[in-house]
Amino acid sequence: MHRLHSLWLTYRSYAGITLLVALMTMVLQPLEVAFDLVNIALIYLFPVLLSAVYWGLCPAFYAAVLSILAFDFFFVPPTLSFTVKDLRYLISFVVYLAVAALTASLAERLKQQLAYSRQRETHTAALYALSRQMSAITDIHSLLDNVTLQVEKTIGTDIAIYMPDDRNNLALTHDSAAPGNWGQGDMEQVIASLVFEHGEAAGNGTNTLRDSPGYYLPLRTEDRIYGVLAINLKERRGGISPEQRRLLEALAGLTASAIARVKLSEEAKIAHLTAESERLRTAILDSVSHELRTPLAAIIGSATSLIEGDLLFSTEDRMELLLTIRDGALRMNRLVANLLSMVRVESGMLRLKKNWCDVEDLIGVALSQVKTFQEHRRIKVRIPEYVPMVRGDEVLLEQLLVNVISNAIKYSPDRSEIIIAVTPEEDKLVISVADEGIGLAKEDYDRIFEKFYRSDVARQFTGTGLGLAICKGIAELHGGTIIARPNVPKGSVMVISLPVDKSGMHAVPQDSEKESDGYE
């Protein structure tokens, strides 16, 4: 049954031509009187052209011979006979066959050119699609997946890709996952290693190991070989066409360039991370060593004085030295706490414990923590009558406010005024801290939330440049923001925006303005 089907596929074009010529003869015979023999001969060229376009050159020659026989038998006198009364018809038959052969050849050539153009268009489209995909891929495994899929779609056979491992030994990295596990055998590994070492194609259709069932291409750029692309041609009797071979070479070159780009990108990323780590390490060492040196010197000096000059100091002097030791220890403690907080923010280890928080309580706790170094600065707090509560982590929000208020105190002159204002808006609560300090240049307001960044005007003050970076991390962790802007006529304003949960909003009545011995 299968053999009959195969014979039918092979000879169905000849059967169709025979049927077409027979039908044309039946139609033309009654019209013989109306048509000249030359016109009938030209009509018989139609099966030749049709065969050349749809079935190929051999069926076209068969159509030409069959048409001339039908024309001779039914239309050339004497009819119903292959004999020719006028020998000039023999010349006509030869010319007809020549014209038919030429016409069939031209039609076949045009058909081949069309098929070739379509194949070139398909290959160009495949290369373009693959290049577009490769330009957006930053992972080698995804890249090799796309290459395998494209080659398998183009050639329709098993694919294997070999790449060197950490020890530069070639190993099977990718395959088409087809049954049979082609590419894992010792012979394929040996040929792939040979191609990788010499950088030349080998296998089926090449000058090296041409009887091999596989075709092996190096994935190479101008200065390096990144791997080997292997194609299994065992099931393809005719191998691959020259056009497909050129396509595979182009795909191999494109793949090598993409692998080189990905590897260079990874190396550049590692180099950038290394440089950034080195920069951060240097900044941390510089900041920490500078910040620790001053309180340590004060602590060591005060402790040494207490130990060696116990009889020289009065009670007030001893108390002053002890306060110096305590202040130095607190300063060191703040530095260590800031470093640990920055590590937690950067590493993503910071986790919120969300509770309902009263903003007045948060501000009160923050003011109590900064009271020891507030000196004569006047802090005024403005809170409206009704303030919505916010959901968040009290400890982190208190640290956020402490850092912002501490900054305002540090960079403000003594006896200046600091205003803390709370403003409820539609879907957020805004807390602003305005000081009358030194202010910053316009470009510095965009950078003061970066780690270890300190503006030129702030270098005369102690600090590591971590406080505001921590504030930004805490605000963003709560879904809020923090920005800085100039204060008019002088100083800076830090604006903290925290989202308000309307579904469970609580409002706490507040006094419009509060006063105590430390703040208003």
N, C-alpha and C positions, 0 to 999 in steps of 0.2 A: 504493500500500500504506500509506504514511504517512497519507494522507487518510482511508482507511477506519479506521485505528486511531484517528485523531483524532475521527471521527464516533462511533465506538463509545464512547470515553471520555465524549463529550458526552451521548449519549442512552442510555447503559446503565442509568441510574437509571429512566428512563421505561419501558424494557423490563422491568426488574425489577418495577416497580409493576404493569404490565399482567399479568405472569405471576402475581404475588401475588394480585391481584384475581380472576383467572381461577381459581386454585386454591381460593381461599376460596369462590367461587361454586359450584364443583363439590362442595366439602365440605358447604356449607350447604343445597344443594337437597334432598338426601335427608332432612335434618333439619328441613325447613320446617314439618312438622306439629307437631314437638315444641317449636319456638320461636315466640314471638310476633314479628310484623313489627318491633315497636319494638326488641326484642333484636337482631334481625338487622341493623337499621339501625345500632345502636350498635357491633356487631362490625365493620361496615364503616368505623368510625372508626380502626381499628387501622392500616391502610395509610397513612392521613393522618398519624398521629403518627409512625409509623416513617419516613416520607419526610421529615417536618420535622426529625427528629433527625439523620438520617444524610445526607440529600441536599439539603435546603434548602427554601426557601419555594415556588418554582415547581413542583418535583416534588410538593410537598404539595397544592397547588391542583389539579394534574393528577390526583392520587390521589383527591381529594374529588369531582371531576367524574366520573371513571371509576367510582367506587364508587356514586354516586347513579344513574348510568345503568344499572349492573349490577343494583342493587337494584330500579329501576323495571322493567327488562326481564324479570327472572326471578322477582320476588317480588310486585310490586304488580299486582293484577288490573286489566285482563286481562293475564295473563302472556304472555311472548314478544312483547310489543308495548310501544312507548313511549307509547301512549295511556294516559290515566288515567281510570278510571271514576268515582272519587270525587275531586271537585276539592279536597277538603280535603288530599289528599296533596301538592298543589302547595305549599300553605303549609308542610307538613312538609319538603318538599324545600328550600325557601328557608331554613327554620330550620336544617336539617341542614347546608346549605352555609355558613351564617353560623357555626354552631358549629365546623364543620370549619376554616373560614378563621381563626376566632379561636384555635382550638386550635393550628393550624399556626403562626400568628404568635407565639403565646406560646412554643411549642417552639423556633421559630427564634430568638426573642429570648434564651431561656435558653441556647441553643447558642452564640450570639454572646457572651453574658456569660461563659460558661464559657471560650470561646476567648480573650476579652479578659483574663480573670483569669489564665489560664495564661500569656498573653503578658506580662502585668505581673509575674507571678511569675518568669518566665524573665529578664526585663530586670532585675528587682531582684536576682536571684541573680547575674547577670552583673556588675552594678555592685558588689555585695558582694565577689565573687571578685576583681574588678579592684582594688578598694580595698585588700583584704588583701594582694594581691601588691605593690601600689604602696608600701604601708607598709614593706615589707621590702627594697625596691630602693633602692640608693644610687647607681646609675649611670643616666645619662639614656638611653643607647642601649638598655640592657636594659628600661628603662621604656617607651620608644617601641616596642620589639618586642612587649611585652605589649599595648599599646594597639592596635597594628596588627592583632594576632591576634584581639583581642576584637571590634573593629569589623568585621573581615572575616568573623568567625563570625556576627555579628549581622545584617549587611546582605548579605553574600555577594557583594561586588564589590571593585574595586580601591581601594586607599587610598594617599594621599600625605600626608606631614607636612612642612611648611615651617617652618624656624626661622632666626632671624637669625644671621649669622656674626660674626666679630670686628669687622667694619666696619659692623655693623647692617644689612647687605644680606640680604634674604630669599633663602634657598636651599633646594632640596630636600634634606632630611636623611634621610628614611625613606620607603620605599614597600613595597607588598606583594609586590614582586618578581614580579609577574604578567607574562606576555608582553604586549607592546604598548607598554610603557614609558609608560603613562599618567601624567601629572603632570610630565613633563619638557618639554612643549611651551611655546611662548611665551605662548599664551593662558592656560594654567593658571597660569603664573608671574605674569602681569599681574593676573589676578583675585585670586590669593593675596596679592599685594602690596597690592592695594586693600583687601582685608579686613583685612590686618595694620595698615594705616595708619588705617582708620576704626573698627576694632573691631566691625563689624557683619557678620552672616551675608550671604552672597551666593550667586547661582547658582540652580539648579533649585528652583522652588517659593517663592522669596523675591521681595521687591519690587525687588531689584537684579539685573539680568542673569538674569531668570527663565527665559530660553530656553537658558541654558548647560547642557551635559550634566552638569556637576559641581555638587556642593553643598559650599560652603566655610564652615567654622566657625572663628571665632577662639578660640585657646586663651588665655583671659584670666582674670585674677583681678580683685579690686576695684581694684587700683592699677597693673596692668601687663599687657601682651599678650606672651605668650611664643612664639607661633607660630600656624600655621593648619593645621587638619585638613581635607583635601579628600577627597570621596567621589565616585567615578565612577558616575553613574546612567545612562549612555548605553544600557546593555543592559536597563534596567528601564523598561518602557513606562509604568507607572503611577507612577513615582517612588517615594517612600517615604511610609509612612503617618504620620499625626500622632503616633502612639505611638512609632514608630521615630525620628521627628524629635526628640521629647522625650528619648528615650534617648541619641541622639547629642549633644544639648546637655548632658545630664548627664555623659556620658563626656568631653566637651571640658572642662567645668568641673573634673571630677575630675583629668584629665590636667594641666591648668594648675596646679592646687594641688600635685600631686605634683612637677611640674617646679620650681615655686617652692620646695618643701621641699628638693629635691635641691640646687638652686643655693644656697639659704641654708646648707645643711649644708656644701657645699664652701667657701663664703665663710667660715663659722665655723671650718672646719678650717684654712684658710689663715691666718686671723687668729690662731688658737691657735698654729699653727706659727711665725708671725712673732713673736708675743709670747714664745713659748718660746725661739726663737733669740735674741731680744733679751735675755731674762733670762740665758741661758747666756753670751752674749757679755759682758754686764756682769759676771757672776760670774767668767768667765775673766780679764777685764781686772783686776778687783779682786784676785783671788787671785794672779795672775801678777805684777802690779805690786808687790803687797805682799811676795810671796815673793822676787822678784828684787832688790828695793831693799836688803834687809839684806845678802845675800852680796855684792852689787855694791859697796855702801859699804865693806864689810870688805876686799874685794879692792883697791878703789881706794886706800883709806887705807893698807893695808899696802904696796902697790906704791909709792905716793908717798913713804912713809917710807923705804923702801929706796933710792929714787932720790935723795932730797934729803938724807938723813942717813946716808949710807954710813959716815962716820967716827964717828958717835955710838953705833952699835950694836955690841954684842959678837957673838960667834959664836952664842951661845945666843939673843940677841934676834933675830938674822937668821933663825935656824931657826924661832923662834916665829911670826915674820911670814910666812915661807914656808908654814908649816903652816896659818895662817889663810887664806892665799890658796888653798891646796889644798882646805881644807874648804869654802870658799865656792864654788869651782869644782865640787866634787863635789855640793854642794847644788843648784846650778843645773843640773847634769847630771841629777840625780834628777828635778828638776821637769820638765825637757824630756822625759825618758824617760817620765814618768807621763802627760804630755799626749799624746805620740805613741802610747803604749799605749792610752789612752782612745779616741783617734781610731780606732785599728785595731779595738778591741772594738766600738765603736758602728757603724762602717761595715761590719762583717762581713768585713773584710780579713784577720782573724786566722785562720790555718790551722794545724792541729795536725800535728806530725810525731811520730806515735805510736811510742814505743819502750818497752821494759821499763825501769822506773825503780825504783831502790832508795831507799826512803824515808830510810834512814840517810844515804846520800850526799847526798840533796836537803837534809836538815836541816843536814848538815855544811857544805855550800857556802853555805847561807843564813847560818849562824852566822859563817862567815869573813867574809862581806860586812858584817855589822853590828858586827863586833868593834871597829872604829875608834871608834864612838860608844856602845859598850856601857858604858864607864866601869866603875863598881864594882858594877853590877847582876849578880846571880848567876843564871845560866840553868841549869836542871836539865832533862835530857832522859831520859824514861822510855820505853824500847822493850822490848817482850816478846821472848821467846827466838826465836820464829818469826814473821816478818812477811811477808805476801804482797806481791809486787811489783805495781805498778800500771802500766797502759799510758797513756802520755801524753807530752807535750812537756816535756823536762827543763828547758829554759830558762824556759818559762812557769810551770811548777810551782815552780821556784826563785824566780822573781819573786813568785809568790803568797806563799810562805813568808817571803821577805825583807820584803815589805810588812806582813804580819801581825806578825812579830817586831819590826820597826822601830816599829810602832804601840805594841806592848807596852812597848818600851824608852822611847819618847818620853813616854808618859803615866804612867810608873812613877817613883817617887822613887829616888834613888841608894841603893845597898846593899839594895834590895828583891829579892825572889825572883820569877823567871819560870819557870814549869813548862811544858815541851813534852811532851805525852803522846801516844803512838801506840797505838791500840786496834783490833785487827782484829775485825770483826763478820761476820755471815753472808755478805753480798754487798757489803760496802763496807769501806773503811779510814778510820778516824776519827783526825784529827790535831787536838788541842786545844792552844791556847796561852793559859795563864792568868797574869794579872799581878796585882799588888797596887797598882794605880794609883788614879786619881781616880774611876773608875766613871762611870756615866751614869744619867740618869733613865730610868724604865721606857719612856716613849714614844720615847726616842732610840734604843733598841736596834733598833727597826723601821726607822729612817730613816738610820742611819749608812752604809748601802751605796748611798745615792743620791749622784749626782754633785754635788760642791761643797757637800754638806751638812756643817755642823759644829755640834755642840751648844754650848750656852752655856758649859758648864764647860770646853770644849776651846779656846775662843777665845784663852786666854792663851798657847797654844802655837802655834808656826808650823805651817803646813800649808795645803794647797789643798782638801782634801776629796775627792781623787781616788783615793788609795791603795786604800781598801776597795772603791770602785766597780770598780776594775780587778780586785781579787781576786774579786769576785762574777762578773764577766764570764769570767775564766779558769776558775773552778770550774764554772760552767754550761757552758762550752765543752767541758769534760771529762766532762760528764754528772753532775757532783756539785753540792754545795751548800755554802754558808758561812753560818753564823748567829752571832749574838752574844747573850750572856746575862750576867747579873751573876755575879761570883765571890764566894763567901762566905769570909771576912767582908767583904772589900772588893776592889775591882778589877773586871775584866771577863774573860770567857772567849770566845775565838774558836774555833768548832768547824768544821773543814773535813771534809767527807765526800766521798770519791772512790770511784767504783765499782771493783769487783775483777772482772777477767775470769777466771771460773772455768775456762773452756775451756783456757786456757794459763797457769794460775796457777803462779807460782814462789814458793817460800818461802825466805827467807834467814835462817839462824840469826843472832841478834844477842846481844850482851851485855845483861843486864837493866838495867845502869846504867853510864853512861860518865862519866869525869871527865877534865878537863884544866885548864889554868890559866885558861881563859876560861869554862868551863861544866861542869856535871855531866851 
